[in-house]
Amino acid sequence: EGHELFAHRALLSCHSNYFLELFLHDENETLTKKQMYYQIDGFEHLALKLIIQFIYRGSFLLTLETVPKLYLAAFQLRIETIFKACSNYLCE
């Protein structure tokens, strides 16, 4: 709570159907003024930070500490690449 992360809508939408639907809904509701801030609950700040790093860098480090957090966040945000990577890590 109380953390801010910054990212481009287009990049988030390309990687996540959750964000795509969120921003499309925002476009339809407020054609004159785009919402600048969104509160996203349900998982830890670290998970969203790592997801945004992945979106911009194309890679991320999976550890015993981060996998459960990323797995949950990727499932909720519908980010298949990260979800599959976490699933594979857990199966090893």
Backbone as a chain_set.jsonl record, in Angstrom:
{"seq": "EGHELFAHRALLSCHSNYFLELFLHDENETLTKKQMYYQIDGFEHLALKLIIQFIYRGSFLLTLETVPKLYLAAFQLRIETIFKACSNYLCE", "coords": {"N": [[0.844, -1.178, 0.0], [0.497, 2.228, -0.769], [2.555, 2.463, -2.579], [4.034, 3.539, -5.631], [4.182, 2.861, -9.071], [5.442, 3.264, -12.332], [4.482, 3.061, -15.717], [4.115, 2.535, -19.241], [0.98, 2.627, -20.832], [0.545, 1.29, -23.28], [2.562, -0.675, -23.398], [1.975, -2.222, -21.109], [-0.55, -3.152, -21.864], [0.062, -4.721, -24.086], [1.223, -6.956, -22.967], [-0.538, -7.942, -21.101], [-3.77, -9.084, -20.739], [-5.493, -8.24, -18.791], [-4.718, -5.563, -18.244], [-5.13, -4.528, -20.797], [-7.953, -4.722, -21.094], [-8.685, -3.101, -18.927], [-7.685, -0.561, -19.676], [-8.983, -0.152, -22.114], [-11.629, -0.034, -21.26], [-11.427, 2.272, -19.726], [-10.903, 4.133, -21.739], [-13.33, 4.116, -23.107], [-15.091, 5.059, -21.179], [-14.199, 7.599, -20.347], [-13.651, 9.75, -22.468], [-12.598, 12.286, -22.71], [-10.789, 12.704, -20.656], [-8.108, 10.928, -19.532], [-7.601, 8.418, -17.114], [-5.046, 8.645, -14.751], [-3.872, 7.285, -12.637], [-3.985, 4.071, -11.146], [-5.283, 1.832, -8.803], [-4.147, -1.196, -7.769], [-4.946, -4.118, -6.332], [-4.369, -7.117, -4.361], [-2.019, -8.507, -4.625], [1.535, -8.516, -3.919], [3.593, -5.543, -3.844], [6.211, -5.94, -4.758], [5.917, -8.01, -6.635], [4.467, -6.791, -8.745], [6.292, -4.83, -9.424], [8.45, -6.403, -10.372], [7.179, -7.562, -12.57], [6.714, -5.326, -14.203], [9.371, -4.638, -14.681], [10.096, -6.88, -16.199], [8.457, -6.483, -18.452], [9.609, -4.214, -19.595], [12.332, -4.947, -19.878], [12.442, -7.546, -20.814], [13.267, -9.788, -19.489], [13.566, -11.649, -16.399], [14.352, -12.536, -13.011], [13.917, -15.572, -11.483], [13.283, -16.709, -8.274], [13.206, -18.651, -5.223], [11.89, -17.033, -3.449], [10.561, -15.096, -5.027], [8.977, -16.446, -6.932], [6.387, -17.553, -5.972], [4.99, -15.135, -5.526], [5.098, -13.845, -8.005], [3.798, -15.754, -9.572], [1.135, -15.737, -8.622], [0.445, -13.025, -9.159], [0.847, -12.916, -11.948], [-1.084, -14.718, -12.779], [-3.458, -13.385, -11.966], [-3.232, -11.0, -13.415], [-3.201, -11.944, -15.916], [-0.871, -12.661, -17.473], [0.655, -14.501, -19.526], [3.278, -15.385, -20.244], [4.931, -14.984, -17.963], [3.482, -16.44, -16.094], [3.674, -19.069, -17.135], [6.46, -19.419, -16.994], [6.868, -19.355, -14.23], [5.321, -21.576, -13.494], [6.77, -23.642, -14.741], [9.167, -23.41, -13.309], [8.318, -24.134, -10.75], [7.707, -26.796, -11.202], [10.121, -27.999, -11.553]], "CA": [[0.0, 0.0, 0.0], [1.232, 3.477, -0.801], [3.651, 2.413, -3.54], [3.703, 3.95, -6.994], [5.0, 2.355, -10.158], [5.104, 3.955, -13.568], [4.651, 2.259, -16.925], [3.32, 2.979, -20.38], [-0.24, 1.848, -21.065], [0.682, 0.432, -24.459], [3.371, -1.84, -23.045], [1.199, -3.061, -20.191], [-1.634, -3.77, -22.635], [0.628, -5.744, -24.978], [1.627, -8.132, -22.196], [-1.545, -8.36, -20.134], [-5.169, -8.857, -21.109], [-6.098, -7.484, -17.689], [-4.485, -4.143, -18.49], [-5.79, -4.176, -22.054], [-9.367, -4.488, -20.802], [-8.777, -1.953, -18.024], [-7.466, 0.688, -20.402], [-10.058, 0.004, -23.099], [-12.795, 0.421, -20.496], [-11.144, 3.663, -19.369], [-11.059, 4.935, -22.955], [-14.753, 4.209, -23.421], [-15.795, 5.798, -20.135], [-13.759, 8.991, -20.214], [-12.982, 10.106, -23.716], [-11.933, 13.578, -22.623], [-9.743, 12.721, -19.634], [-7.632, 9.597, -19.193], [-7.216, 8.202, -15.723], [-3.591, 8.578, -14.673], [-3.452, 6.375, -11.575], [-4.845, 2.925, -10.893], [-4.931, 1.057, -7.624], [-4.245, -2.618, -8.069], [-4.83, -4.865, -5.084], [-4.432, -8.565, -4.466], [-0.691, -9.105, -4.602], [2.554, -7.636, -3.351], [4.247, -4.508, -4.646], [7.39, -6.537, -5.391], [5.5, -8.775, -7.812], [4.147, -5.867, -9.834], [7.56, -4.199, -9.808], [9.174, -7.369, -11.2], [6.448, -7.702, -13.83], [7.006, -4.141, -15.015], [10.757, -4.792, -15.134], [10.075, -7.856, -17.287], [7.84, -5.869, -19.625], [10.56, -3.281, -20.199], [13.643, -5.553, -20.144], [12.305, -8.819, -21.495], [13.766, -10.894, -18.671], [13.384, -11.506, -14.962], [15.011, -13.574, -12.236], [13.017, -16.347, -10.635], [13.89, -17.259, -7.062], [12.219, -19.266, -4.328], [11.123, -15.953, -2.814], [9.731, -14.329, -5.963], [8.083, -17.262, -7.762], [4.978, -17.566, -5.537], [4.402, -13.8, -5.693], [4.933, -13.622, -9.444], [2.806, -16.715, -10.055], [-0.188, -15.202, -8.279], [0.221, -11.775, -9.892], [0.731, -13.228, -13.377], [-2.399, -15.334, -12.963], [-4.491, -12.355, -11.839], [-3.078, -10.001, -14.478], [-3.257, -12.694, -17.171], [0.392, -12.518, -18.196], [0.938, -15.91, -19.782], [4.714, -15.655, -20.272], [5.429, -15.088, -16.59], [2.758, -17.542, -15.46], [4.282, -20.322, -17.599], [7.815, -19.504, -16.446], [6.724, -19.713, -12.813], [4.831, -22.958, -13.458], [7.91, -24.503, -15.068], [10.099, -23.332, -12.183], [7.746, -24.907, -9.645], [7.7, -28.214, -11.571], [11.504, -28.517, -11.591]], "C": [[0.886, 1.237, 0.0], [2.403, 3.493, -1.752], [3.151, 2.882, -4.899], [4.694, 3.332, -7.958], [4.522, 3.028, -11.436], [5.393, 3.044, -14.759], [3.753, 2.827, -18.014], [2.133, 2.044, -20.583], [-0.072, 0.855, -22.207], [1.483, -0.826, -24.136], [2.631, -2.777, -22.102], [0.121, -3.827, -20.951], [-1.138, -4.875, -23.556], [0.929, -7.046, -24.242], [0.525, -8.699, -21.31], [-2.949, -8.047, -20.628], [-5.911, -8.085, -20.025], [-5.945, -5.988, -17.947], [-5.14, -3.685, -19.787], [-7.26, -3.856, -21.812], [-9.567, -3.272, -19.901], [-8.665, -0.642, -18.796], [-8.507, 0.906, -21.494], [-11.325, 0.496, -22.425], [-12.63, 1.891, -20.137], [-11.346, 4.578, -20.574], [-12.537, 5.143, -23.282], [-15.508, 5.079, -22.429], [-15.449, 7.285, -20.124], [-12.963, 9.395, -21.448], [-12.203, 11.409, -23.608], [-10.785, 13.593, -21.625], [-9.36, 11.296, -19.26], [-7.269, 9.535, -17.717], [-5.705, 7.99, -15.681], [-3.096, 7.546, -13.662], [-4.484, 5.273, -11.401], [-4.354, 2.235, -9.631], [-5.175, -0.404, -7.945], [-3.964, -3.38, -6.784], [-4.783, -6.362, -5.363], [-3.096, -9.26, -4.505], [0.325, -8.059, -4.169], [3.142, -6.668, -4.374], [5.432, -5.094, -5.413], [7.016, -7.289, -6.662], [5.201, -7.852, -8.988], [5.403, -5.154, -10.33], [8.365, -5.128, -10.722], [8.497, -7.578, -12.552], [6.726, -6.517, -14.746], [8.446, -4.184, -15.52], [10.834, -5.782, -16.292], [9.525, -7.241, -18.572], [8.821, -4.945, -20.34], [11.87, -3.942, -20.617], [13.574, -6.865, -20.907], [12.841, -10.007, -20.715], [13.494, -10.606, -17.198], [14.044, -12.691, -14.279], [13.988, -14.262, -11.344], [13.807, -16.909, -9.462], [12.793, -17.908, -6.231], [11.343, -18.219, -3.666], [10.138, -15.301, -3.783], [8.708, -15.164, -6.727], [6.642, -17.286, -7.255], [4.271, -16.226, -5.75], [4.127, -13.511, -7.167], [3.853, -14.525, -10.031], [1.389, -16.187, -9.825], [-0.506, -13.947, -9.091], [0.032, -12.039, -11.382], [-0.61, -13.883, -13.689], [-3.493, -14.268, -12.948], [-4.438, -11.336, -12.977], [-3.102, -10.629, -15.872], [-2.043, -12.42, -18.057], [0.95, -13.925, -18.388], [2.426, -16.245, -19.726], [5.264, -15.871, -18.87], [4.757, -16.25, -15.872], [3.379, -18.886, -15.846], [5.686, -20.498, -17.039], [7.781, -19.918, -14.977], [6.249, -21.157, -12.665], [5.964, -23.937, -13.731], [8.916, -24.546, -13.922], [9.598, -24.195, -11.027], [7.756, -26.409, -9.93], [9.098, -28.832, -11.559], [11.939, -29.061, -10.263]], "O": [[1.905, 1.282, 0.69], [3.183, 4.446, -1.744], [1.999, 2.654, -5.268], [5.895, 3.285, -7.692], [3.337, 3.323, -11.591], [6.41, 2.352, -14.8], [2.765, 3.508, -17.739], [2.27, 0.823, -20.514], [-0.502, -0.294, -22.104], [1.114, -1.922, -24.559], [2.66, -3.994, -22.283], [-0.094, -5.014, -20.706], [-1.843, -5.858, -23.781], [0.89, -8.121, -24.841], [0.644, -9.822, -20.819], [-3.28, -6.894, -20.902], [-6.858, -7.354, -20.32], [-6.916, -5.235, -17.878], [-5.651, -2.568, -19.861], [-7.756, -2.829, -22.276], [-10.509, -2.503, -20.09], [-9.459, 0.276, -18.591], [-8.875, 2.048, -21.77], [-12.021, 1.355, -22.965], [-13.58, 2.668, -20.232], [-11.895, 5.672, -20.442], [-12.938, 6.233, -23.689], [-16.462, 5.762, -22.802], [-16.321, 8.128, -19.914], [-11.733, 9.374, -21.439], [-11.24, 11.612, -24.348], [-9.887, 14.426, -21.744], [-10.18, 10.543, -18.736], [-6.707, 10.475, -17.154], [-5.156, 7.239, -16.487], [-2.007, 6.996, -13.824], [-5.689, 5.504, -11.497], [-3.151, 2.077, -9.424], [-6.273, -0.795, -8.342], [-2.872, -3.292, -6.223], [-5.115, -6.815, -6.459], [-3.037, -10.487, -4.426], [0.013, -6.872, -4.066], [3.182, -6.932, -5.575], [5.631, -4.777, -6.586], [7.73, -7.208, -7.661], [5.641, -8.112, -10.108], [5.55, -4.907, -11.527], [8.902, -4.683, -11.737], [9.173, -7.752, -13.565], [6.95, -6.698, -15.943], [8.714, -3.808, -16.661], [11.558, -5.55, -17.26], [10.072, -7.46, -19.653], [8.851, -4.907, -21.57], [12.466, -3.537, -21.615], [14.535, -7.253, -21.572], [12.867, -11.123, -21.234], [13.227, -9.469, -16.809], [14.268, -13.729, -14.901], [13.29, -13.621, -10.559], [14.867, -17.51, -9.641], [11.604, -17.735, -6.502], [10.182, -18.484, -3.356], [9.01, -14.987, -3.405], [7.67, -14.64, -7.132], [5.732, -17.055, -8.051], [3.095, -16.189, -6.11], [3.066, -13.001, -7.527], [3.084, -14.099, -10.893], [0.556, -16.194, -10.732], [-1.598, -13.822, -9.645], [-0.847, -11.45, -12.01], [-1.2, -13.632, -14.739], [-4.359, -14.254, -13.823], [-5.475, -10.867, -13.446], [-3.033, -9.927, -16.88], [-2.165, -12.012, -19.212], [1.631, -14.462, -17.515], [2.794, -17.297, -19.205], [5.983, -16.839, -18.623], [5.41, -16.969, -15.116], [3.589, -19.743, -14.987], [6.065, -21.603, -16.65], [8.584, -20.743, -14.542], [6.732, -21.88, -11.793], [6.104, -24.943, -13.035], [9.453, -25.607, -13.604], [10.381, -24.909, -10.399], [7.808, -27.211, -8.998], [9.236, -30.055, -11.554], [13.068, -29.532, -10.128]]}, "num_chains": 1, "name": "protein.A"}
